[in-house]
Amino acid sequence: MCQRGLAQAVVGAGQSARDLLHAVAMCAASADDGHLICGRISSDVAARLRTAAKRHSALLKLDTAAVPDDSTIEWCPVSEEQPTRTSRRAINAFSGSHVVLWGCGGIGSWAGEFVARAGVARLTPCDPAIVTGPLLVRQDFAEGDVGKSKAEALSDRLRSLNDLLAVQVIPGSFTLLTEGHLPDCDAVIDATVNNTVAATMSMLWTTTANRPIVARISTDRATCTLGLLSVTRPPNGPTPESADQLAAQAVFDDSALEPYRCFWEPPVPSDELNPTPGCSVPTYHGSAADLAAATGSMISLLGPHLAAGSPPGSHLIALPHSHMANGHIWLSAPPTP
């Protein structure tokens, strides 16, 4: 901090002030960009600075005896929440949007956190299940959430990340589907891996006045290192079921994509005990790191699709340690005639 700036900050603060706030422009930056520095000095030092400022022109160097060194300044941390500090970069498309999230489990809980951090204005989570102890190993919940509904627990966490975020929990099991149309929002993220939900969405495909982007996200059962993101939009895009079938056909027609067939092949029979009835296998295989990484990649890929006119299709992704040569493959889907 320059001596002139320090004197001006103190003199402009008033006789009883001891706090100072100074803006330092960044090199080669725009005029409205810079760092804020905040500190506190004693009233004695402030008085000496005011006296020095009156004796000298602001353009002259102040008497060094009147200027405190760093040992006499109590520096204060500053949370610089400026646009230049909080740009979301690749997933900035979520900023200000309304996202409806179906499923708040191994995939959905991480998806909720990532879109909240990406700047959505409104988030509507829906999941009738309850948080239990074993889920904490891989899902985005904490000890204090055990016994709560997943949707409520996730909502509490998201509000703690951003107090400006509007979170509305939908009670029950996907009641929005009973209204005869898809949700009135910018994007629906289906993380349920539930064929009934997909079939119901297909039934409502042409009866929805609003045209939200619809994304289905899932990971492979065995390792959670592979991901499938299908993106479409009513009414001209293929239904979620059709998009899924088109992706399956492309995968089974290409031998190089054989590892991705696991998304459509029936699971290998196992004598393994499923700890929670109705719980999907990915909850107990893979890790929190794998689930979060795969989900994060798919949310980043989803962002650009929020733009009008984005093409329908499916993204196949693979984490680096999945040993797939190509970590991202795009399978386009033709629009509905």
C-alpha positions as CSV (number, residue, x, y, z in Angstrom):
1,M,0.0,0.0,0.0
2,C,1.4,3.4,-0.9
3,Q,1.7,6.1,1.8
4,R,-0.5,8.5,-0.1
5,G,-3.3,6.0,-0.3
6,L,-3.0,5.2,3.4
7,A,-3.2,8.9,4.3
8,Q,-6.2,9.5,2.1
9,A,-8.0,6.6,3.5
10,V,-7.6,7.7,7.1
11,V,-8.2,11.4,6.5
12,G,-11.4,10.7,4.6
13,A,-12.7,8.5,7.4
14,G,-13.3,11.1,10.1
15,Q,-11.6,12.1,13.4
16,S,-12.8,9.0,15.3
17,A,-12.2,6.5,12.6
18,R,-9.5,3.8,13.0
19,D,-10.4,1.5,10.1
20,L,-9.1,2.0,6.6
21,L,-10.1,0.5,3.2
22,H,-7.9,0.9,0.1
23,A,-8.3,-0.3,-3.5
24,V,-5.2,-1.3,-5.3
25,A,-5.5,-1.6,-9.1
26,M,-4.2,-4.7,-10.7
27,C,-1.5,-4.3,-13.3
28,A,-2.8,-4.2,-16.9
29,A,-6.3,-4.5,-15.6
30,S,-9.5,-2.5,-16.2
31,A,-10.1,0.5,-14.1
32,D,-12.9,-1.2,-12.2
33,D,-10.8,-4.2,-11.3
34,G,-8.5,-4.4,-8.3
35,H,-7.8,-5.7,-4.8
36,L,-9.4,-4.4,-1.7
37,I,-7.1,-4.0,1.4
38,C,-8.6,-3.4,4.8
39,G,-6.8,-2.6,8.0
40,R,-7.1,-1.0,11.4
41,I,-4.7,1.5,13.1
42,S,-4.7,3.1,16.5
43,S,-6.2,6.6,16.9
44,D,-2.7,8.0,17.8
45,V,-1.3,6.9,14.4
46,A,-4.4,8.2,12.6
47,A,-4.0,11.6,14.3
48,R,-0.3,11.7,13.1
49,L,-1.3,10.9,9.6
50,R,-4.0,13.6,9.5
51,T,-1.4,16.1,10.8
52,A,1.1,15.1,8.1
53,A,-1.6,15.2,5.4
54,K,-2.4,18.8,6.4
55,R,1.3,19.9,6.3
56,H,2.1,18.3,2.9
57,S,0.5,18.3,-0.5
58,A,-1.1,15.0,-1.3
59,L,1.4,14.6,-4.2
60,L,4.4,14.8,-1.8
61,K,5.8,11.9,0.1
62,L,4.7,12.0,3.7
63,D,7.0,12.3,6.6
64,T,8.0,8.7,7.3
65,A,7.8,9.2,11.0
66,A,4.1,9.7,10.7
67,V,3.5,6.6,8.6
68,P,3.1,3.3,10.5
69,D,4.9,0.2,9.5
70,D,3.2,-3.2,9.1
71,S,3.7,-4.0,12.8
72,T,1.3,-1.1,13.8
73,I,-1.4,-2.1,11.3
74,E,-4.0,-4.8,12.1
75,W,-4.7,-6.3,8.7
76,C,-8.2,-7.6,8.2
77,P,-9.3,-10.4,5.8
78,V,-11.5,-9.2,2.9
79,S,-14.0,-11.4,1.0
80,E,-13.8,-9.9,-2.4
81,E,-17.1,-11.0,-4.0
82,Q,-16.6,-9.2,-7.3
83,P,-17.7,-10.5,-10.7
84,T,-14.1,-10.8,-11.7
85,R,-13.4,-13.1,-8.7
86,T,-16.5,-15.3,-9.0
87,S,-16.8,-16.1,-12.8
88,R,-18.0,-19.7,-13.3
89,R,-16.2,-19.9,-16.6
90,A,-17.3,-23.1,-18.5
91,I,-20.6,-23.6,-16.6
92,N,-21.6,-20.0,-16.4
93,A,-24.8,-20.9,-18.3
94,F,-26.4,-22.1,-15.0
95,S,-26.2,-18.5,-13.6
96,G,-29.7,-17.2,-12.7
97,S,-31.4,-20.4,-13.9
98,H,-34.1,-22.6,-12.3
99,V,-33.1,-26.3,-12.0
100,V,-35.3,-29.2,-10.9
101,L,-33.3,-32.1,-9.6
102,W,-34.9,-35.6,-9.4
103,G,-32.9,-37.9,-7.2
104,C,-30.6,-36.7,-4.4
105,G,-28.4,-39.8,-4.0
106,G,-25.0,-40.8,-5.1
107,I,-25.2,-38.8,-8.3
108,G,-27.9,-36.3,-7.5
109,S,-26.5,-35.0,-4.2
110,W,-23.2,-34.0,-6.0
111,A,-25.1,-32.6,-8.9
112,G,-27.1,-30.4,-6.6
113,E,-24.0,-29.0,-5.0
114,F,-22.2,-28.4,-8.3
115,V,-25.2,-26.5,-9.9
116,A,-25.6,-24.5,-6.7
117,R,-22.0,-23.4,-6.9
118,A,-22.5,-22.7,-10.6
119,G,-24.9,-19.9,-9.7
120,V,-28.4,-21.2,-10.2
121,A,-31.0,-18.8,-8.7
122,R,-33.5,-21.5,-7.9
123,L,-33.2,-25.2,-7.2
124,T,-36.0,-27.7,-6.6
125,P,-34.7,-31.1,-5.3
126,C,-37.0,-34.1,-5.0
127,D,-36.3,-37.5,-3.4
128,P,-38.5,-39.4,-1.0
129,A,-35.7,-41.5,0.5
130,I,-34.1,-41.0,3.9
131,V,-30.4,-40.4,4.7
132,T,-28.8,-43.4,6.5
133,G,-25.4,-43.9,7.9
134,P,-23.8,-46.0,5.2
135,L,-24.6,-43.4,2.5
136,L,-22.2,-40.9,4.1
137,V,-19.3,-42.8,2.6
138,R,-20.2,-41.7,-0.9
139,Q,-23.0,-39.3,-0.9
140,D,-22.9,-35.5,-0.2
141,F,-24.3,-35.7,3.3
142,A,-23.1,-35.4,6.9
143,E,-23.7,-37.2,10.2
144,G,-26.3,-34.6,11.3
145,D,-28.4,-35.5,8.2
146,V,-29.0,-39.1,9.2
147,G,-32.8,-39.6,9.6
148,K,-33.7,-36.6,7.4
149,S,-35.2,-36.9,3.9
150,K,-32.5,-36.6,1.3
151,A,-34.2,-33.7,-0.4
152,E,-34.4,-31.7,2.9
153,A,-30.8,-32.5,3.9
154,L,-29.5,-31.5,0.6
155,S,-31.5,-28.3,0.7
156,D,-30.0,-27.4,4.0
157,R,-26.5,-27.9,2.6
158,L,-27.2,-25.9,-0.5
159,R,-28.6,-23.0,1.5
160,S,-25.4,-23.0,3.6
161,L,-23.4,-22.6,0.3
162,N,-25.4,-19.6,-0.9
163,D,-27.9,-17.7,1.2
164,L,-29.3,-16.1,-2.0
165,L,-30.2,-19.4,-3.5
166,A,-34.0,-20.2,-3.4
167,V,-34.5,-23.9,-2.6
168,Q,-37.9,-25.4,-2.7
169,V,-38.3,-29.1,-1.6
170,I,-41.1,-31.0,-3.3
171,P,-42.7,-33.3,-0.8
172,G,-43.5,-36.9,-1.8
173,S,-42.3,-38.8,-4.8
174,F,-41.9,-36.7,-7.9
175,T,-45.3,-35.1,-7.6
176,L,-44.5,-32.6,-10.4
177,L,-45.1,-35.5,-12.8
178,T,-48.7,-35.7,-11.7
179,E,-49.5,-32.1,-13.0
180,G,-49.8,-33.3,-16.6
181,H,-46.6,-31.5,-17.8
182,L,-42.9,-31.3,-17.2
183,P,-41.8,-28.7,-14.6
184,D,-41.8,-25.0,-15.5
185,C,-38.0,-24.5,-15.2
186,D,-34.8,-24.1,-17.3
187,A,-33.5,-27.6,-16.8
188,V,-34.6,-30.9,-15.3
189,I,-31.8,-33.2,-14.1
190,D,-33.0,-36.8,-13.7
191,A,-30.6,-38.6,-11.5
192,T,-33.0,-41.3,-10.5
193,V,-31.9,-44.0,-13.0
194,N,-35.5,-44.9,-12.9
195,N,-37.3,-46.3,-16.0
196,T,-40.7,-45.3,-14.7
197,V,-39.7,-41.7,-14.4
198,A,-38.3,-41.7,-17.9
199,A,-41.5,-43.3,-19.3
200,T,-43.7,-40.8,-17.5
201,M,-41.6,-37.9,-19.0
202,S,-42.1,-39.4,-22.5
203,M,-45.9,-39.4,-21.9
204,L,-45.7,-35.6,-21.1
205,W,-43.3,-34.7,-23.8
206,T,-45.8,-32.9,-26.1
207,T,-48.0,-31.5,-23.4
208,T,-45.5,-29.1,-21.8
209,A,-45.8,-25.4,-22.6
210,N,-42.4,-24.6,-21.1
211,R,-39.5,-26.3,-22.9
212,P,-36.9,-27.2,-20.3
213,I,-33.7,-29.0,-21.2
214,V,-34.0,-32.6,-19.8
215,A,-30.8,-34.3,-18.8
216,R,-30.4,-37.9,-17.5
217,I,-27.2,-38.6,-15.7
218,S,-25.8,-42.0,-14.5
219,T,-22.6,-43.8,-13.7
220,D,-21.6,-47.5,-14.3
221,R,-22.5,-50.0,-11.6
222,A,-19.1,-51.6,-11.0
223,T,-16.7,-48.7,-10.6
224,C,-18.5,-45.3,-11.0
225,T,-15.7,-44.2,-13.3
226,L,-17.8,-44.1,-16.4
227,G,-20.7,-41.6,-17.0
228,L,-23.6,-41.3,-19.3
229,L,-25.3,-37.9,-19.9
230,S,-28.3,-37.8,-22.2
231,V,-29.6,-34.3,-23.1
232,T,-32.7,-33.5,-25.0
233,R,-35.5,-30.9,-25.1
234,P,-39.3,-31.2,-25.9
235,P,-41.0,-31.3,-28.2
236,N,-38.6,-31.6,-31.2
237,G,-35.9,-33.5,-29.4
238,P,-36.2,-37.2,-28.9
239,T,-37.8,-38.3,-25.6
240,P,-35.4,-39.4,-22.8
241,E,-36.3,-43.0,-23.6
242,S,-35.6,-42.5,-27.3
243,A,-32.3,-40.7,-26.6
244,D,-31.3,-43.6,-24.4
245,Q,-32.1,-46.1,-27.1
246,L,-30.2,-44.1,-29.7
247,A,-27.1,-44.0,-27.5
248,A,-27.4,-47.8,-26.8
249,Q,-27.5,-48.5,-30.5
250,A,-24.4,-46.4,-31.2
251,V,-22.5,-48.1,-28.4
252,F,-23.4,-51.6,-29.4
253,D,-22.5,-50.9,-33.0
254,D,-19.0,-49.8,-32.2
255,S,-16.6,-52.3,-30.6
256,A,-14.4,-49.6,-29.3
257,L,-17.2,-48.5,-27.0
258,E,-17.7,-51.9,-25.5
259,P,-16.9,-50.8,-21.9
260,Y,-20.0,-48.5,-22.1
261,R,-22.4,-51.4,-22.8
262,C,-22.6,-51.8,-19.0
263,F,-25.2,-49.0,-19.0
264,W,-27.7,-51.2,-20.9
265,E,-26.6,-54.8,-20.2
266,P,-28.3,-56.5,-17.2
267,P,-26.1,-56.7,-14.1
268,V,-24.1,-59.8,-13.6
269,P,-25.9,-62.0,-11.0
270,S,-24.2,-61.8,-7.6
271,D,-24.7,-63.3,-4.1
272,E,-23.7,-59.9,-2.6
273,L,-26.0,-58.6,0.1
274,N,-27.5,-55.3,-0.7
275,P,-27.4,-53.4,2.6
276,T,-30.3,-51.1,1.9
277,P,-33.4,-52.5,0.1
278,G,-34.0,-50.7,-3.1
279,C,-30.6,-49.0,-3.1
280,S,-28.6,-49.0,-6.3
281,V,-25.3,-50.8,-6.5
282,P,-23.2,-47.7,-7.2
283,T,-23.9,-46.5,-3.7
284,Y,-21.7,-49.3,-2.3
285,H,-19.1,-49.5,-5.1
286,G,-16.7,-46.9,-6.3
287,S,-15.9,-43.9,-4.0
288,A,-17.1,-40.4,-3.2
289,A,-14.2,-39.1,-5.2
290,D,-15.3,-41.2,-8.3
291,L,-18.9,-40.2,-7.9
292,A,-18.1,-36.5,-7.5
293,A,-15.6,-36.5,-10.3
294,A,-17.9,-38.3,-12.8
295,T,-20.9,-36.1,-11.8
296,G,-18.8,-32.9,-12.0
297,S,-17.7,-33.8,-15.5
298,M,-21.3,-34.3,-16.7
299,I,-22.6,-31.1,-15.1
300,S,-19.8,-29.2,-16.9
301,L,-20.9,-30.8,-20.2
302,L,-24.5,-30.0,-19.5
303,G,-23.9,-26.3,-19.1
304,P,-23.6,-25.3,-22.8
305,H,-26.8,-27.2,-23.6
306,L,-28.8,-24.7,-21.7
307,A,-28.3,-22.3,-24.6
308,A,-31.2,-22.2,-27.1
309,G,-30.8,-24.5,-30.1
310,S,-28.3,-26.9,-28.5
311,P,-28.4,-30.3,-30.3
312,P,-29.8,-33.4,-28.5
313,G,-27.6,-36.4,-27.9
314,S,-25.6,-38.2,-25.3
315,H,-22.2,-37.7,-23.7
316,L,-20.0,-40.7,-22.7
317,I,-17.3,-39.8,-20.2
318,A,-14.6,-41.8,-18.5
319,L,-12.3,-40.8,-15.6
320,P,-8.6,-41.0,-16.2
321,H,-8.1,-44.2,-14.1
322,S,-10.9,-46.0,-16.0
323,H,-8.3,-46.9,-18.6
324,M,-10.5,-45.7,-21.5
325,A,-8.4,-44.1,-24.3
326,N,-10.9,-41.4,-25.0
327,G,-12.4,-39.7,-21.9
328,H,-15.2,-38.0,-23.7
329,I,-17.4,-39.1,-26.6
330,W,-20.4,-37.2,-28.1
331,L,-23.2,-39.2,-29.7
332,S,-25.6,-36.9,-31.6
333,A,-29.3,-37.7,-31.8
334,P,-31.5,-36.7,-34.7
335,P,-34.4,-34.4,-33.9
336,T,-37.9,-35.8,-33.9
337,P,-39.6,-35.4,-37.3
